[in-house]
Amino acid sequence: MASDRRGLKPITSLAMKTILTLAVLGLAALTAPAQTAAPAATAPTYLRDIQPIFMGNCSRCHNQESRFVYNWLDYKTAYADRWEIRRRVWDSWKGSYYKEPMPIVNSPESLSLSDRDRQTIRDWVAAGSPLGVAPVDDGTKSKADRIVSGQRLFTSICAACHQPTGRGLPNVFPPLAGSDFLNADKSRAIRIVLSGRQGEVVVNGQKFNNNMPAFPLGDQDVANVLTFVYNSFGNSGLEVNPDEVKTVRAQPAPVENTAPVAAPKSSFE
């Protein structure tokens, strides 16, 4: 290759093409919009994601009054049992664990537990089962907005037993739709959501005898879900506010007369 008068080698056509290509690529890199990395998925936490699932699908058995199974409405207990929860809720459901899946197959809770709920429980365990922080409702919403919030709570927590229609299950779970028991005493309804209820109850002329656990809900959540129920299913349209719930919560629970009645003595005694 011949040199020019200054002793420099001439630029070949191939070298020129390479230089132009690099220049074009560099210009494109400078003018292209910045690519932002996709945000990492937020790991599920107990208070935000898992406890609501447990309240809606596990609390009929796994509650603070249970004698033979663990109370998963309590974080420490659920954390200690987290791997068994994952195996029973996810692995058994997938057929890779020998014990029966939970919730019990074909139970109302099993039918209402979605695939996404099961995945959330699985991911919570895999992420180390963090406690997290409960969502905060500042209580400044309108009644209509609070009914919407209450409907979400009802769907995730109450509908498994009382059914999405509010009609309950005959001879098992009492109806909320047009309920004379519910509409007769708002304070009693608040107390039941706060403290649960055991024993016989008569609703719309029918007897029911089952267990409703206490749910770890804040004053605003209790007010929201009851406001939704009172304004749905043909009920009275009452509104429950957080201050009413706070007042009932501060009151001592009524003492029910549960002492056994002595059997009459035999004439031979």
Summary of the structure (lengths in Angstrom):
residues: 269
radius of gyration: 30.6
end to end distance: 131.4
largest distance: 139.6
contacts: 683
relative contact order: 0.10
helix: 45%
strand: 6%
